[in-house]
């Protein structure tokens, strides 16, 4: 059964927007390109987070 993940943009004001979602195969993985978007402007984004479907934070990334 695939495992769901999502990329969330967190605004400097604490707001959150899901940028993209994807499924990871249960057995084995391979590189993938994921495309998404947000209404937040680049200067409004404090960080990005990769989360589980249940909301657990797995990775935090600084914006470019």
N, C-alpha and C positions, 0 to 999 in steps of 0.2 A: 504494500500500500504506500503511495507517495506521501511525502512529508511536505506540508505547506509552509512557505516562508513569505515574508513581506518586507519591503523597504519602506521606511517611514521617514519623512522629512519633519524635523522638529524645529519650529520657529523660535526666534529669540523671545517672543512673547509667550512661549509655552504651548502654542497651538501645534497640532499634529495633522499631517496629511499623508495618506498612503500613496506612495509614488508608483509602486509595482507589486505584484504578487506572482509567485511561481511555485511549482511543485518539484521536489527533489525525489528521484527514484529511491525506493527503500534499499535496494541493493546496487551499489556502484553509482558513481557519478561521472559526469563529463562536463567540460566547460560549456557555458551557455552565455549568450548575450541577452540581457533583459532591458527592455525599453520602457520608460515611464515618464510621467510629468507631474508637475505641481503648480498651483496658482501662486505659490510663494515666489517672490523675487530672490535672486541669489543672495543679496545682502540681508534678507530676512531669515535665512536659514542658519540656525545655530549648529546643527549636526544632522547626520543621517543615522538611522538605526536599522539593523536587520533583526527581525523578530520572528518568533514562532507564531503559528495561528492563534495560540492562546495569549500572546502578548509578551512572552519572555524575551528580554533583550539578549541577543547573541553577540552582536558586534556593534560598536559605535565608530562612526567615521566622521572626520572633519570635512566640511565642504571644500571644494577646490578654491 
